[in-house]
Amino acid sequence: MSRFRYALAPLVAILAGGAAYAAADPGPKRQAELLYLLEQDCGSCHGLTLKGGLGPPLLPQDLAGKDADGLVDTILYGRPGTPMPPWHVEISPEEAAWLVQRLLKGNVGG
């Protein structure tokens, strides 16, 4: 995906009318896989307890006031120019929204 498409994702979300991503619950098996990915892959940069490391902390108090759709876009498309990679090949928009909702609530334990 080109940088141009990375830049368009937030614009598309805004033009689509706000809450672009529904936080539909994936099945139990996929939930376990996503939580494992969050702990292992995201935790490798954001800290295994999500208190920060190479990447910023992902605790509810640190994410408070951040736009959920923007967080979903960050997961899906990464942050060009930073170590944050895009995950859209591994995670669907709905799964990213589910993870964001868990992070915002602090409900990331298996």
Sequence and secondary structure as in RCSB ss.txt:
>XXXX:A:sequence
MSRFRYALAPLVAILAGGAAYAAADPGPKRQAELLYLLEQDCGSCHGLTLKGGLGPPLLPQDLAGKDADGLVDTI
LYGRPGTPMPPWHVEISPEEAAWLVQRLLKGNVGG
>XXXX:A:secstr
  HHHHHHHHHHHHHTTS  S      HHHHHHHHHHIIIIIHHHH TTSS SSS   SHHHHTTS HHHHHHHH
HH  TTSS    TTTS HHHHHHHHHHHHHT    
